């Protein structure tokens, strides 16, 4: 990226409000190097350093896209809901936009049974197989579907444990982060000044509580994943063009 491109990116980040941190009293010691100063008792991130963490994380996510890896998107904050769902769906990734269910990673076998139950009930409903039940029974089944959809609807495509976990605010999503650590899944995170940078594998140190900032970061990561995926496809096409063909004479002598 040229210096002009970098300055343009820094301007976009500023306009999105990515530079706002929390009060100094809430700052985690590991984030101190990323703080530029303070205004009206609110600390301000050094956008140059935030930019560097974003660039490094984008490169990492690009690699995941190139390898076709699965990233599970997670955020319980209301401010992150729409951006998280949009970003995950734009790259066809599973997501949990709400309360994290304990054991989603560490007890995935049981979670998968709930996902399969949801898929089974929805399929039966679509095919009209529930007509054999009474009206009251169908009502209860519909409620069951709604509850399962609300809890597991975003991870119905998760056939196995993900290759990476992406979270907005690892401090709030600490249970998910710890589960990922237990089973050795790398964690990518947008994290504010109250988070411990050492708890995640790839951190974007910036505003993790404002819609504009969260949306900006997620859009950047989604684009990086698609870029990696496109590169892989281009390499595959190019390899097919230059692959040698078998021109040996196979005729009977």
N, C-alpha and C positions, 0 to 999 in steps of 0.2 A: 504494500500500500504506500502511495506517495504521501509526502508531507501535506499536500493539499487535501487529499482524501482523509487523512487523519484529522486535520483541523475541522473538516466538514462533519466527521463522525463525532468529534468532541462537542461541536455545536449542537448536534442532534441529541446527544446525551444530556447536555445542559438543559435544553428545551424540554426534555422528557422528565427532568427533575431527578436524574440518577445520582446527583451529587449530595442529596440530603441524607444525613446520618441521624443519630439520636443525640440526646443530651450526653455530656461527658460522663455523668454518673452511671450511665448504662453501658458505656463502652467496654468491650472485652479487650484485655491486654494484647491479644494477638492481632488486633485490627489497628493498633496505634500507628504503625508505619503508613497507613493509608489515609490518615486524617490530615487535611490541609490547614484547617483552622476552625473557627466557630463564628456564628452570627446569631445574635439574639438567643444565646445559650444553646443553640442547636449546632452540632458539629457538622463540618462540611468535608466530604471526601475529596481527595486529590484526584480530579478526573483523569489526569495523565496515567495514574496508577490503576484507576478503575478500568480505563481503556486497555491497559496491558493485561489485566486479568481477563477481560472479555475476549481479547484477541487470542490468548493462550487457550481459553476454554472453547472458543469457536473452532480452533484448529483440532482440538481433541474430539469435539462432536463431529466435525467433518470426517475424521478418521472412522468414527463409529458408523457414519452414513455410508462411507466407502465399503465398509465390511458388512453392511446390512444388519448391524446389531440392533437389538430392541432396547429402547429406553422407556422406562416407566416414569411418567410425569406425575408429580404429587404437589398439591397445595391445598391447605385448608382455609387459607385467608379468603374472605369475600372479595377483597380487592384483586385477587389473582384468578378468580374463578373463570371469567370469560376468556382472558388471555391464555390461560392454561389449556382449556378445552380447544380453543381455536388453534393454538400452536401444536398440540399433540395430534389433533385430527388432520392438520395440514401435512403431516409427515406419516400419517397412519400409525401412530403410536398409542398404546394404552395409557389411561390416565385415571387418577383419583383426585377429583376436584371437590373435596369435602373431607369429612372425618376419615382418618386412616384407621383401618381395621387391624388391630393387633394380630400378628401371625400371617399377614398377607405374604411375607417373604419367608419367614422362618417356619411356617406351617402351611406352605403353599398347597400341599396335597389336600388338606381339608377345605381350603379356600376354593380350590379347583372344583370340588364337589358342588359347592354353592353356585359357582359360575355355570357348571353343567346343568344344574337344576333349573336355573333361569332360562338357559337356552332350550331345555326340554319343554318347559311350560309355555314359552313363547311359541315354539313350533307347534305344539298341540293346539294352542289357541288359534293360530293362523290357519291350521288345517281343519278346524271345527271339531276336533276330537273331544272337546270339553262339553259338548252338547248332552252327553250321557249323564252329566251331573245335574243336581237340582240347582235352582236359581241361587239359593243361599250358598251352596258349595262353590258355585262359579264366582260368586261375589268374594268369597274368602280366597279363592285361587287368584283372582284379579288383584286383591290386596297384597298377596304374597309376591306376585310378579312386580308390583309397584315398589315394594320394600326391597326386593332383590335388585331391581333396576337402579334404584336410588343408591344402593351400596356398592353394587358390582358392575353396573352398566358400562362403566368406562374401561373395564378390564376384561370384557368378554372375549377379546382376541388374544389374551395372554395365555398361550398354551403351555408355557414353561416359565421358569424364573427369568426375569429380564437380565440383560447384559450390563445395564447401568441404571442408576436411579437419579432422576432430576428432581430437586425440591426447591421450592420458594420458601426461604427462611428455615434453615436447618435447626434453629433453636426451637421453633414451634413444631417442626416435624421430627423431633428428636427420636421418637419411637421408630419411625421409618428408617432414619439414619442408622440407628443402632442395629436394627434388623439386617440392614444391608451390610454393615460391618461384620456381623456375626457370620454371614455366609459368603463374605468376600466379594461383594458387589461394589464397584466404585460409585461414589456419590458426586454428582455435579450440583452446584447450588448457587442461587442468588442469595447473598447474605449481607445483612446490615451490620452496623457497628456493634451490636450486642451479641454477635455470634462468634464462635470459636473456629477460626479458619483451619485449625489442625484436625477438625473432625470430619472434613470432607476431602475428596481427592482433587476436585477441580472447583475453584471458587471464583465467582464474579462478585467482587466486593463493591457494593453499591446499595442504593435505596431499594429495600425489599418490601416496602409497605404502601407505595403509591401505585395506582393503576397504570399511569403513564410510564413509569420506570419499569415496572414488571413486564408490561406489554412490549416495551422496546427490547429488553433483554431476551425475552422468549422469542420474539420475531427474529432476532439476530441468530439465535441458536437453531431455530427451525430452518432458516435459510442456509446455515452452515451444513446441517445434516443433508439437505437436498443437494447442496453443491458437491458434497462427497459422493452421494449416490449417483449424481450425473457424471462425475469423473469416472467412476467405476464402469458405468454403462458405456461411456465413450471409449474407454480402454478395451472393453470387451469387443466392441464393434471393430475397433482398429486391429485387434489381435486376429479377428476372424478374416479381415481383409488380407493380412500378410501371411496367414497360415499356409504352409506348403501343401500342395495337393499331390496325391499319389498318381504319378504318370507312368509308373512302371508297366512294362508290357506283360499283361496277364494272359495273353493268347496262348493256346496250345502250340507247342513246337512239333 
